[in-house]
Amino acid sequence: MVSSHERELSSLRSLLFRAYSSLPRGVVGASAGGGASLEQSRFQSSYVGSFARRVRDRDEFNEVAQLRELFRRNDPEAVIRIFESSPSMHSNPSALTEYIKALVKVDRLDNSELVRTLQRGITGASREQETFGGLIAFKNLGKPTKDGALGTAGAPIHTISTERSSFKEQLWSTFRTIAVGFLLISGVGALIEDRGIGKGLGLHEEVQPSMDSSTKFTDVKGVDEAKAELEEIVHYLRDPKCSPCIIFIDEIDAIGGSRNPKDQQYMKMTLNQLLVELDGFKQNEGIIVVAATNFPESLDKALVRPGRFDRHIVVPNPDVEGRRQILESHMSKVLKAEDVDLMIIARGTPGFSGADLANLVNVAALKAAMDGAKDVTMSDLEFAKDRIMMGSERKSAVISDESRKLTAFHEGGHALVAIHTEGALPVHKATIVPRGMALGMVSQLPDKDETSISRKQMLARLDVCMGGRVAEELIFGESEVTSGASSDLEQATKLARAMVTKFGMSKEVGLVAHNYDDNGKSMSTETRLLIEREVKHLLENAYNNAKNILTVYNKELHALANALLQHETLSGKQIKELLTDLNSPQLKKHHEVVGKQSQPVPPSPPNPAASAAAAAAAAAAAAATAAATAATKGKDMAPVGS
């Protein structure tokens, strides 16, 4: 077909060439020629025009057939591509119809630049009822219209004609739609929320009484920030639009303390306003008020009644497992050595809060940084714990050798009695480094948190308290005892009195609780004397038990004291290794004596000269033993503290 078109076009070109070449030269450019020449030119022009129209119509028919075949093969993209690349097709209504069908097929009708251009330019042409290129079809493309628009006779454009409804019908339709919607909304609202549309619009809203208060917090004098915060709290409590919200008030006892009738009125204004806002006429929804205090006994009763702060939650200090977890959380932020055992630190910090434990880790990290260490070791944590609990080391204190020796035997006596007494807590550390007001100390750690203490544990504590004083008497004599045992005696007396007056652990007094600190108002003189006698009896038994233990283990006492003088600080593990190396043969005999809790026979007063000689010999033997032990166990005996 293409070859036949080419042959016809070539013949047309040759015909035109022969026709124009046969004319005289002056005829073509003349304005008025002969009649024969004019008729010949008209004939040639009509023939050429007719032939060109036939060729053009055949080409357009073939192009439209090609587009239809591609659309039938479900290839609209090819139809769009061929139409847009062939400008000659843009004036063909049939080709344009196939192009629009392809655009609709791929949902790209709105994105076609040609369609938008034709729609913009169709307005003027539609007035003259022109149908060139089927432009009328684009004027109402996608819209219903009254007047149908026709294309060519060979390719008409099929349209659907609809009649518009009148304005009156549209008005009634709109009114019916609004009425039906109003009834539906009213019914659904009445069923779901039990309130109609009229009430929802406020037509039948009941007026609720509102309360307004202009009280200012002038009793918080000098603290503008606190006043602003209190006013902000009131704003949140008054405005339900701020809900849901949570208001947290820390240290509420500062503004919610018990009211005193003798106080001035302006001192009560803060609490009164807070009470009014917490429990007013209008119920606040979506607002949770949380407060915290360390002194709940001081809070006003009206503040903690049901309806205000009606739920009371006690948050105690963490137990040993909680302290370990808190320490792990803080230690995860610093580098720690392999020897760090946080459970030991947790056992040694009873009563510590989360802030105290964070401070402990901070002090240990500072100590490691000042020492130039790459990580925090166990000794750094022990140093931080001792510093927090007993104060900083008094490195500037000038202590004589006699005082250091007496302190070493004193602390050694405590440690030995704790080790050889059933029911006593395990020894964690012994040191003669002065801290705070103490020249030395023996630290005992429980394996777990203690919620209650048995009678055996209390008697063991009394024995340990007496160990220091007994060691001073045995080594230096009764005339050389010092005031270093004053705190030990005070602790022992308080514990023994509590056993008698509070815990009912005295057979003579019985299962009775007495208030010993009320200057005798709640007890008779005979009862008070009986209590004093029982307290003294408990302390004397503890003294005799400690004296019996240190007399039997005198060799261990000297070895432990010399080790403390040499290293200043010994851990519980180091103390046990030292005593194991001494291999005391009296261990079995001592356990039998302590188990019976019998009254030991007081030793006869020693001869001063003999006692001095025996003490010197024992000291020499202990020093030799300690030196040998230090040589073999040098690494294990490394001091824990400075």
ROVEX-686672 format. One record per residue (C-alpha): x, y, z; residue in one letter. Coordinates in steps of 0.25 Angstrom, whole numbers. Example, Ala and Ser with C-alpha at 12.3 -4.5 7.8 and 13.67 -1.06 7.14 Angstrom:
// ROVEX-686672
atom px 49, py -18, pz 31, type A
atom px 55, py -4, pz 29, type S
//
This chain:
// ROVEX-686672
atom px 0, py 0, pz 0, type M
atom px 11, py 9, pz 3, type V
atom px 18, py 6, pz -10, type S
atom px 5, py 10, pz -18, type S
atom px 4, py 23, pz -10, type H
atom px 19, py 26, pz -14, type E
atom px 16, py 23, pz -29, type R
atom px 4, py 32, pz -29, type E
atom px 11, py 43, pz -23, type L
atom px 23, py 42, pz -33, type S
atom px 13, py 42, pz -44, type S
atom px 6, py 54, pz -38, type L
atom px 20, py 61, pz -37, type R
atom px 23, py 58, pz -52, type S
atom px 9, py 62, pz -56, type L
atom px 11, py 76, pz -49, type L
atom px 24, py 78, pz -55, type F
atom px 20, py 75, pz -69, type R
atom px 7, py 84, pz -67, type A
atom px 15, py 96, pz -62, type Y
atom px 27, py 94, pz -72, type S
atom px 17, py 94, pz -84, type S
atom px 12, py 108, pz -81, type L
atom px 19, py 120, pz -87, type P
atom px 29, py 127, pz -78, type R
atom px 21, py 140, pz -77, type G
atom px 7, py 133, pz -75, type V
atom px 11, py 129, pz -61, type V
atom px 14, py 143, pz -56, type G
atom px 4, py 150, pz -64, type A
atom px -8, py 156, pz -57, type S
atom px -17, py 156, pz -69, type A
atom px -14, py 145, pz -79, type G
atom px -22, py 138, pz -90, type G
atom px -35, py 130, pz -88, type G
atom px -29, py 117, pz -92, type A
atom px -17, py 118, pz -83, type S
atom px -26, py 122, pz -71, type L
atom px -36, py 110, pz -73, type E
atom px -24, py 101, pz -75, type Q
atom px -18, py 106, pz -61, type S
atom px -31, py 104, pz -54, type R
atom px -33, py 90, pz -60, type F
atom px -19, py 86, pz -55, type Q
atom px -21, py 92, pz -41, type S
atom px -35, py 85, pz -39, type S
atom px -28, py 72, pz -44, type Y
atom px -17, py 73, pz -35, type V
atom px -26, py 77, pz -23, type G
atom px -35, py 65, pz -25, type S
atom px -23, py 56, pz -26, type F
atom px -17, py 61, pz -14, type A
atom px -30, py 60, pz -6, type R
atom px -31, py 45, pz -10, type R
atom px -17, py 42, pz -6, type V
atom px -18, py 50, pz 8, type R
atom px -32, py 43, pz 11, type D
atom px -25, py 29, pz 8, type R
atom px -13, py 32, pz 17, type D
atom px -22, py 37, pz 28, type E
atom px -31, py 24, pz 27, type F
atom px -18, py 16, pz 28, type N
atom px -13, py 23, pz 40, type E
atom px -26, py 22, pz 47, type V
atom px -27, py 7, pz 44, type A
atom px -13, py 5, pz 50, type Q
atom px -17, py 13, pz 63, type L
atom px -30, py 4, pz 64, type R
atom px -22, py -9, pz 62, type E
atom px -12, py -5, pz 73, type L
atom px -23, py -1, pz 82, type F
atom px -30, py -14, pz 79, type R
atom px -17, py -21, pz 83, type R
atom px -18, py -14, pz 96, type N
atom px -6, py -5, pz 94, type D
atom px -11, py 9, pz 97, type P
atom px 3, py 14, pz 100, type E
atom px 7, py 11, pz 85, type A
atom px -6, py 19, pz 81, type V
atom px -2, py 31, pz 89, type I
atom px 13, py 31, pz 85, type R
atom px 9, py 30, pz 70, type I
atom px -2, py 41, pz 71, type F
atom px 7, py 50, pz 79, type E
atom px 19, py 48, pz 69, type S
atom px 11, py 51, pz 57, type S
atom px 5, py 65, pz 56, type P
atom px -2, py 62, pz 43, type S
atom px -12, py 53, pz 52, type M
atom px -16, py 65, pz 61, type H
atom px -26, py 70, pz 51, type S
atom px -32, py 56, pz 48, type N
atom px -45, py 54, pz 56, type P
atom px -44, py 39, pz 55, type S
atom px -29, py 38, pz 60, type A
atom px -33, py 48, pz 71, type L
atom px -44, py 39, pz 76, type T
atom px -34, py 27, pz 76, type E
atom px -24, py 36, pz 84, type Y
atom px -35, py 40, pz 94, type I
atom px -39, py 25, pz 96, type K
atom px -24, py 22, pz 99, type A
atom px -23, py 33, pz 109, type L
atom px -35, py 28, pz 116, type V
atom px -30, py 14, pz 116, type K
atom px -17, py 18, pz 123, type V
atom px -24, py 29, pz 132, type D
atom px -16, py 40, pz 126, type R
atom px -27, py 49, pz 120, type L
atom px -25, py 60, pz 130, type D
atom px -10, py 60, pz 128, type N
atom px -10, py 62, pz 112, type S
atom px -5, py 75, pz 108, type E
atom px -12, py 74, pz 95, type L
atom px -26, py 72, pz 101, type V
atom px -24, py 84, pz 110, type R
atom px -19, py 93, pz 99, type T
atom px -31, py 89, pz 91, type L
atom px -41, py 92, pz 102, type Q
atom px -35, py 106, pz 104, type R
atom px -36, py 109, pz 90, type G
atom px -50, py 103, pz 87, type I
atom px -58, py 115, pz 93, type T
atom px -57, py 124, pz 81, type G
atom px -59, py 113, pz 71, type A
atom px -71, py 108, pz 78, type S
atom px -79, py 121, pz 76, type R
atom px -78, py 120, pz 61, type E
atom px -82, py 105, pz 61, type Q
atom px -69, py 101, pz 55, type E
atom px -66, py 86, pz 55, type T
atom px -52, py 87, pz 50, type F
atom px -44, py 75, pz 56, type G
atom px -56, py 71, pz 65, type G
atom px -52, py 83, pz 74, type L
atom px -67, py 84, pz 79, type I
atom px -65, py 70, pz 85, type A
atom px -55, py 76, pz 95, type F
atom px -63, py 87, pz 100, type K
atom px -72, py 78, pz 108, type N
atom px -62, py 67, pz 110, type L
atom px -67, py 59, pz 122, type G
atom px -79, py 68, pz 124, type K
atom px -93, py 66, pz 121, type P
atom px -99, py 76, pz 111, type T
atom px -111, py 80, pz 104, type K
atom px -106, py 82, pz 90, type D
atom px -100, py 70, pz 84, type G
atom px -87, py 73, pz 76, type A
atom px -84, py 66, pz 63, type L
atom px -71, py 63, pz 57, type G
atom px -70, py 59, pz 42, type T
atom px -80, py 51, pz 34, type A
atom px -70, py 39, pz 34, type G
atom px -66, py 39, pz 48, type A
atom px -77, py 45, pz 57, type P
atom px -75, py 47, pz 72, type I
atom px -85, py 40, pz 81, type H
atom px -89, py 47, pz 93, type T
atom px -100, py 45, pz 104, type I
atom px -109, py 57, pz 105, type S
atom px -116, py 60, pz 119, type T
atom px -126, py 70, pz 123, type E
atom px -122, py 79, pz 135, type R
atom px -132, py 80, pz 146, type S
atom px -139, py 93, pz 149, type S
atom px -134, py 102, pz 161, type F
atom px -147, py 99, pz 169, type K
atom px -144, py 84, pz 168, type E
atom px -130, py 86, pz 173, type Q
atom px -135, py 94, pz 184, type L
atom px -145, py 84, pz 189, type W
atom px -134, py 73, pz 187, type S
atom px -124, py 81, pz 196, type T
atom px -135, py 83, pz 207, type F
atom px -139, py 69, pz 207, type R
atom px -124, py 65, pz 209, type T
atom px -121, py 74, pz 220, type I
atom px -134, py 70, pz 227, type A
atom px -131, py 55, pz 226, type V
atom px -117, py 57, pz 231, type G
atom px -121, py 66, pz 243, type F
atom px -131, py 55, pz 247, type L
atom px -120, py 44, pz 245, type L
atom px -110, py 51, pz 254, type I
atom px -120, py 54, pz 264, type S
atom px -124, py 40, pz 265, type G
atom px -110, py 34, pz 266, type V
atom px -106, py 45, pz 276, type G
atom px -118, py 41, pz 285, type A
atom px -115, py 26, pz 284, type L
atom px -100, py 27, pz 287, type I
atom px -98, py 39, pz 296, type E
atom px -112, py 40, pz 302, type D
atom px -113, py 55, pz 297, type R
atom px -120, py 61, pz 285, type G
atom px -115, py 71, pz 275, type I
atom px -122, py 82, pz 282, type G
atom px -115, py 79, pz 295, type K
atom px -102, py 77, pz 288, type G
atom px -103, py 91, pz 282, type L
atom px -106, py 97, pz 295, type G
atom px -121, py 100, pz 293, type L
atom px -124, py 92, pz 306, type H
atom px -111, py 93, pz 313, type E
atom px -112, py 94, pz 328, type E
atom px -104, py 106, pz 334, type V
atom px -94, py 100, pz 344, type Q
atom px -89, py 109, pz 356, type P
atom px -75, py 113, pz 354, type S
atom px -65, py 117, pz 365, type M
atom px -55, py 128, pz 363, type D
atom px -44, py 131, pz 373, type S
atom px -34, py 142, pz 372, type S
atom px -25, py 137, pz 383, type T
atom px -10, py 140, pz 381, type K
atom px 1, py 132, pz 387, type F
atom px 7, py 144, pz 395, type T
atom px 11, py 135, pz 406, type D
atom px 22, py 129, pz 398, type V
atom px 31, py 142, pz 400, type K
atom px 44, py 144, pz 393, type G
atom px 42, py 133, pz 384, type V
atom px 36, py 138, pz 371, type D
atom px 39, py 125, pz 363, type E
atom px 31, py 117, pz 374, type A
atom px 19, py 126, pz 373, type K
atom px 19, py 125, pz 358, type A
atom px 19, py 110, pz 358, type E
atom px 8, py 110, pz 368, type L
atom px 0, py 119, pz 359, type E
atom px 3, py 110, pz 347, type E
atom px -2, py 98, pz 355, type I
atom px -15, py 106, pz 358, type V
atom px -17, py 109, pz 343, type H
atom px -16, py 95, pz 339, type Y
atom px -25, py 90, pz 350, type L
atom px -36, py 101, pz 346, type R
atom px -35, py 99, pz 331, type D
atom px -40, py 85, pz 326, type P
atom px -35, py 88, pz 312, type K
atom px -21, py 85, pz 317, type C
atom px -25, py 71, pz 321, type S
atom px -21, py 60, pz 320, type P
atom px -8, py 64, pz 328, type C
atom px 0, py 59, pz 340, type I
atom px 4, py 70, pz 351, type I
atom px 15, py 66, pz 360, type F
atom px 18, py 74, pz 373, type I
atom px 31, py 70, pz 380, type D
atom px 33, py 73, pz 394, type E
atom px 18, py 76, pz 396, type I
atom px 21, py 78, pz 411, type D
atom px 26, py 92, pz 408, type A
atom px 12, py 97, pz 405, type I
atom px 3, py 85, pz 410, type G
atom px 8, py 85, pz 425, type G
atom px -2, py 84, pz 436, type S
atom px -9, py 97, pz 439, type R
atom px -7, py 103, pz 453, type N
atom px -18, py 112, pz 458, type P
atom px -8, py 122, pz 464, type K
atom px -2, py 124, pz 450, type D
atom px -6, py 137, pz 442, type Q
atom px -16, py 136, pz 431, type Q
atom px -7, py 139, pz 420, type Y
atom px 2, py 127, pz 424, type M
atom px -10, py 118, pz 421, type K
atom px -14, py 124, pz 407, type M
atom px -5, py 114, pz 399, type T
atom px -11, py 102, pz 405, type L
atom px -25, py 107, pz 405, type N
atom px -24, py 110, pz 390, type Q
atom px -18, py 97, pz 387, type L
atom px -29, py 89, pz 395, type L
atom px -40, py 97, pz 388, type V
atom px -34, py 94, pz 374, type E
atom px -32, py 79, pz 377, type L
atom px -47, py 78, pz 382, type D
atom px -55, py 89, pz 376, type G
atom px -70, py 89, pz 371, type F
atom px -66, py 84, pz 357, type K
atom px -60, py 71, pz 355, type Q
atom px -47, py 71, pz 347, type N
atom px -45, py 60, pz 337, type E
atom px -32, py 55, pz 331, type G
atom px -24, py 62, pz 342, type I
atom px -15, py 53, pz 351, type I
atom px -8, py 60, pz 363, type V
atom px 4, py 53, pz 369, type V
atom px 12, py 59, pz 380, type A
atom px 24, py 54, pz 388, type A
atom px 30, py 57, pz 402, type T
atom px 40, py 51, pz 412, type N
atom px 32, py 55, pz 424, type F
atom px 18, py 50, pz 422, type P
atom px 15, py 52, pz 437, type E
atom px 15, py 67, pz 435, type S
atom px 4, py 68, pz 424, type L
atom px -9, py 74, pz 427, type D
atom px -20, py 64, pz 429, type K
atom px -30, py 71, pz 420, type A
atom px -19, py 69, pz 409, type L
atom px -18, py 54, pz 410, type V
atom px -33, py 51, pz 412, type R
atom px -40, py 42, pz 401, type P
atom px -44, py 51, pz 389, type G
atom px -31, py 58, pz 389, type R
atom px -18, py 50, pz 391, type F
atom px -25, py 37, pz 395, type D
atom px -15, py 27, pz 390, type R
atom px -2, py 27, pz 398, type H
atom px 10, py 19, pz 393, type I
atom px 22, py 17, pz 401, type V
atom px 35, py 17, pz 393, type V
atom px 46, py 11, pz 402, type P
atom px 61, py 11, pz 400, type N
atom px 65, py 0, pz 390, type P
atom px 69, py -14, pz 396, type D
atom px 82, py -21, pz 393, type V
atom px 78, py -26, pz 380, type E
atom px 72, py -12, pz 376, type G
atom px 85, py -6, pz 380, type R
atom px 93, py -16, pz 372, type R
atom px 84, py -12, pz 359, type Q
atom px 86, py 3, pz 362, type I
atom px 101, py 1, pz 363, type L
atom px 101, py -7, pz 350, type E
atom px 93, py 4, pz 343, type S
atom px 103, py 15, pz 348, type H
atom px 115, py 6, pz 345, type M
atom px 111, py 4, pz 331, type S
atom px 115, py 18, pz 328, type K
atom px 130, py 17, pz 333, type V
atom px 141, py 6, pz 330, type L
atom px 142, py -4, pz 342, type K
atom px 152, py -14, pz 345, type A
atom px 150, py -29, pz 345, type E
atom px 152, py -30, pz 360, type D
atom px 139, py -21, pz 363, type V
atom px 129, py -29, pz 370, type D
atom px 116, py -20, pz 371, type L
atom px 109, py -29, pz 381, type M
atom px 120, py -27, pz 391, type I
atom px 118, py -12, pz 390, type I
atom px 103, py -14, pz 390, type A
atom px 104, py -22, pz 403, type R
atom px 112, py -11, pz 410, type G
atom px 103, py 0, pz 406, type T
atom px 90, py -2, pz 414, type P
atom px 81, py 9, pz 415, type G
atom px 87, py 16, pz 402, type F
atom px 77, py 23, pz 393, type S
atom px 79, py 24, pz 378, type G
atom px 85, py 37, pz 379, type A
atom px 95, py 32, pz 389, type D
atom px 99, py 21, pz 380, type L
atom px 101, py 30, pz 368, type A
atom px 110, py 39, pz 377, type N
atom px 118, py 27, pz 381, type L
atom px 121, py 23, pz 367, type V
atom px 124, py 37, pz 364, type N
atom px 134, py 38, pz 375, type V
atom px 141, py 25, pz 371, type A
atom px 142, py 30, pz 357, type A
atom px 149, py 43, pz 362, type L
atom px 158, py 35, pz 370, type K
atom px 162, py 26, pz 358, type A
atom px 164, py 38, pz 350, type A
atom px 173, py 45, pz 360, type M
atom px 181, py 32, pz 361, type D
atom px 183, py 32, pz 346, type G
atom px 176, py 18, pz 345, type A
atom px 169, py 14, pz 332, type K
atom px 157, py 8, pz 339, type D
atom px 150, py 8, pz 353, type V
atom px 155, py -4, pz 362, type T
atom px 149, py -10, pz 374, type M
atom px 159, py -2, pz 383, type S
atom px 153, py 11, pz 377, type D
atom px 139, py 7, pz 381, type L
atom px 143, py 3, pz 395, type E
atom px 150, py 17, pz 396, type F
atom px 137, py 24, pz 392, type A
atom px 128, py 16, pz 401, type K
atom px 137, py 18, pz 413, type D
atom px 138, py 33, pz 410, type R
atom px 123, py 34, pz 409, type I
atom px 120, py 26, pz 422, type M
atom px 132, py 30, pz 431, type M
atom px 137, py 43, pz 424, type G
atom px 150, py 46, pz 418, type S
atom px 164, py 41, pz 422, type E
atom px 171, py 49, pz 432, type R
atom px 184, py 49, pz 426, type K
atom px 189, py 61, pz 433, type S
atom px 187, py 55, pz 447, type A
atom px 199, py 52, pz 454, type V
atom px 198, py 39, pz 462, type I
atom px 209, py 33, pz 471, type S
atom px 214, py 19, pz 470, type D
atom px 207, py 16, pz 483, type E
atom px 194, py 21, pz 479, type S
atom px 195, py 13, pz 465, type R
atom px 198, py 0, pz 473, type K
atom px 187, py 2, pz 483, type L
atom px 177, py 4, pz 471, type T
atom px 182, py -8, pz 464, type A
atom px 180, py -17, pz 476, type F
atom px 166, py -10, pz 478, type H
atom px 162, py -13, pz 464, type E
atom px 168, py -27, pz 464, type G
atom px 160, py -30, pz 477, type G
atom px 147, py -26, pz 470, type H
atom px 150, py -34, pz 457, type A
atom px 154, py -47, pz 465, type L
atom px 142, py -47, pz 474, type V
atom px 133, py -45, pz 461, type A
atom px 140, py -57, pz 454, type I
atom px 139, py -66, pz 466, type H
atom px 125, py -63, pz 471, type T
atom px 113, py -70, pz 465, type E
atom px 103, py -61, pz 460, type G
atom px 112, py -49, pz 457, type A
atom px 112, py -43, pz 443, type L
atom px 124, py -47, pz 434, type P
atom px 136, py -37, pz 435, type V
atom px 138, py -29, pz 422, type H
atom px 150, py -20, pz 426, type K
atom px 158, py -16, pz 437, type A
atom px 166, py -3, pz 437, type T
atom px 174, py 7, pz 446, type I
atom px 173, py 18, pz 436, type V
atom px 167, py 30, pz 443, type P
atom px 154, py 35, pz 437, type R
atom px 145, py 45, pz 442, type G
atom px 145, py 44, pz 458, type M
atom px 149, py 30, pz 458, type A
atom px 164, py 25, pz 458, type L
atom px 160, py 11, pz 452, type G
atom px 148, py 2, pz 449, type M
atom px 144, py -12, pz 446, type V
atom px 133, py -13, pz 435, type S
atom px 123, py -25, pz 436, type Q
atom px 114, py -28, pz 424, type L
atom px 102, py -36, pz 424, type P
atom px 100, py -46, pz 413, type D
atom px 86, py -40, pz 411, type K
atom px 77, py -29, pz 416, type D
atom px 72, py -31, pz 430, type E
atom px 58, py -29, pz 433, type T
atom px 58, py -34, pz 447, type S
atom px 69, py -38, pz 457, type I
atom px 69, py -50, pz 466, type S
atom px 74, py -51, pz 480, type R
atom px 86, py -59, pz 477, type K
atom px 90, py -48, pz 467, type Q
atom px 88, py -37, pz 477, type M
atom px 97, py -44, pz 487, type L
atom px 107, py -46, pz 477, type A
atom px 107, py -31, pz 474, type R
atom px 109, py -28, pz 489, type L
atom px 121, py -38, pz 489, type D
atom px 127, py -31, pz 477, type V
atom px 125, py -17, pz 483, type C
atom px 133, py -22, pz 496, type M
atom px 144, py -28, pz 488, type G
atom px 152, py -15, pz 486, type G
atom px 152, py -11, pz 501, type R
atom px 155, py -25, pz 505, type V
atom px 167, py -25, pz 496, type A
atom px 173, py -12, pz 502, type E
atom px 172, py -18, pz 516, type E
atom px 179, py -32, pz 512, type L
atom px 190, py -25, pz 505, type I
atom px 193, py -12, pz 512, type F
atom px 186, py -15, pz 525, type G
atom px 174, py -9, pz 532, type E
atom px 181, py 4, pz 536, type S
atom px 185, py 7, pz 521, type E
atom px 171, py 6, pz 515, type V
atom px 167, py 18, pz 507, type T
atom px 154, py 26, pz 503, type S
atom px 154, py 19, pz 489, type G
atom px 143, py 9, pz 494, type A
atom px 133, py 20, pz 497, type S
atom px 125, py 19, pz 485, type S
atom px 126, py 3, pz 486, type D
atom px 120, py 4, pz 500, type L
atom px 109, py 14, pz 496, type E
atom px 105, py 5, pz 485, type Q
atom px 105, py -7, pz 494, type A
atom px 97, py 0, pz 504, type T
atom px 86, py 4, pz 495, type K
atom px 85, py -10, pz 489, type L
atom px 84, py -16, pz 502, type A
atom px 73, py -6, pz 507, type R
atom px 65, py -8, pz 495, type A
atom px 66, py -23, pz 497, type M
atom px 60, py -21, pz 511, type V
atom px 50, py -10, pz 509, type T
atom px 45, py -12, pz 495, type K
atom px 48, py -26, pz 490, type F
atom px 44, py -34, pz 503, type G
atom px 57, py -42, pz 503, type M
atom px 59, py -41, pz 518, type S
atom px 52, py -52, pz 527, type K
atom px 53, py -43, pz 539, type E
atom px 45, py -31, pz 533, type V
atom px 37, py -40, pz 524, type G
atom px 29, py -38, pz 511, type L
atom px 26, py -23, pz 514, type V
atom px 30, py -11, pz 506, type A
atom px 34, py 1, pz 514, type H
atom px 37, py 16, pz 509, type N
atom px 50, py 18, pz 516, type Y
atom px 52, py 32, pz 510, type D
atom px 40, py 39, pz 517, type D
atom px 48, py 42, pz 530, type N
atom px 41, py 31, pz 538, type G
atom px 27, py 35, pz 536, type K
atom px 22, py 22, pz 530, type S
atom px 29, py 13, pz 540, type M
atom px 32, py 11, pz 555, type S
atom px 45, py 12, pz 562, type T
atom px 46, py -3, pz 564, type E
atom px 43, py -5, pz 549, type T
atom px 54, py 5, pz 545, type R
atom px 64, py -2, pz 555, type L
atom px 61, py -16, pz 549, type L
atom px 63, py -11, pz 535, type I
atom px 76, py -5, pz 539, type E
atom px 80, py -18, pz 546, type R
atom px 77, py -26, pz 534, type E
atom px 84, py -17, pz 524, type V
atom px 97, py -18, pz 533, type K
atom px 95, py -33, pz 533, type H
atom px 95, py -34, pz 518, type L
atom px 107, py -25, pz 517, type L
atom px 115, py -33, pz 527, type E
atom px 112, py -46, pz 520, type N
atom px 117, py -40, pz 507, type A
atom px 130, py -35, pz 513, type Y
atom px 133, py -48, pz 519, type N
atom px 130, py -55, pz 506, type N
atom px 139, py -46, pz 498, type A
atom px 150, py -47, pz 509, type K
atom px 149, py -62, pz 508, type N
atom px 151, py -62, pz 493, type I
atom px 163, py -53, pz 493, type L
atom px 170, py -60, pz 504, type T
atom px 169, py -73, pz 496, type V
atom px 173, py -67, pz 483, type Y
atom px 184, py -58, pz 488, type N
atom px 193, py -62, pz 478, type K
atom px 184, py -59, pz 466, type E
atom px 181, py -45, pz 473, type L
atom px 196, py -42, pz 472, type H
atom px 198, py -46, pz 458, type A
atom px 185, py -39, pz 453, type L
atom px 190, py -26, pz 461, type A
atom px 204, py -27, pz 455, type N
atom px 198, py -29, pz 441, type A
atom px 189, py -16, pz 443, type L
atom px 201, py -8, pz 447, type L
atom px 209, py -13, pz 434, type Q
atom px 198, py -11, pz 424, type H
atom px 188, py -2, pz 431, type E
atom px 176, py -8, pz 424, type T
atom px 172, py -23, pz 423, type L
atom px 161, py -29, pz 415, type S
atom px 152, py -40, pz 421, type G
atom px 159, py -50, pz 412, type K
atom px 173, py -46, pz 416, type Q
atom px 169, py -47, pz 431, type I
atom px 164, py -61, pz 429, type K
atom px 176, py -66, pz 421, type E
atom px 185, py -60, pz 432, type L
atom px 177, py -68, pz 443, type L
atom px 177, py -80, pz 435, type T
atom px 192, py -80, pz 433, type D
atom px 194, py -79, pz 448, type L
atom px 186, py -92, pz 449, type N
atom px 181, py -90, pz 463, type S
atom px 178, py -103, pz 471, type P
atom px 168, py -96, pz 480, type Q
atom px 158, py -94, pz 470, type L
atom px 149, py -106, pz 474, type K
atom px 150, py -103, pz 488, type K
atom px 146, py -89, pz 486, type H
atom px 133, py -93, pz 479, type H
atom px 129, py -102, pz 490, type E
atom px 131, py -90, pz 500, type V
atom px 123, py -80, pz 492, type V
atom px 112, py -90, pz 488, type G
atom px 109, py -92, pz 503, type K
atom px 110, py -77, pz 506, type Q
atom px 115, py -80, pz 520, type S
atom px 121, py -71, pz 530, type Q
atom px 137, py -73, pz 528, type P
atom px 145, py -73, pz 541, type V
atom px 152, py -60, pz 542, type P
atom px 167, py -61, pz 540, type P
atom px 176, py -59, pz 552, type S
atom px 183, py -45, pz 552, type P
atom px 196, py -47, pz 545, type P
atom px 209, py -43, pz 550, type N
atom px 214, py -30, pz 543, type P
atom px 228, py -35, pz 540, type A
atom px 223, py -48, pz 536, type A
atom px 212, py -42, pz 527, type S
atom px 222, py -33, pz 521, type A
atom px 232, py -44, pz 518, type A
atom px 220, py -53, pz 512, type A
atom px 215, py -41, pz 504, type A
atom px 229, py -38, pz 498, type A
atom px 231, py -53, pz 494, type A
atom px 217, py -54, pz 488, type A
atom px 220, py -41, pz 480, type A
atom px 233, py -46, pz 475, type A
atom px 227, py -59, pz 471, type A
atom px 215, py -52, pz 464, type A
atom px 224, py -43, pz 457, type A
atom px 233, py -54, pz 451, type A
atom px 220, py -61, pz 447, type T
atom px 214, py -49, pz 441, type A
atom px 227, py -46, pz 433, type A
atom px 228, py -60, pz 428, type A
atom px 213, py -60, pz 424, type T
atom px 215, py -46, pz 417, type A
atom px 227, py -52, pz 409, type A
atom px 219, py -64, pz 404, type T
atom px 206, py -56, pz 402, type K
atom px 211, py -43, pz 397, type G
atom px 201, py -42, pz 386, type K
atom px 189, py -46, pz 394, type D
atom px 192, py -36, pz 406, type M
atom px 193, py -24, pz 397, type A
atom px 186, py -12, pz 405, type P
atom px 172, py -9, pz 400, type V
atom px 172, py 5, pz 405, type G
atom px 183, py 16, pz 407, type S
//
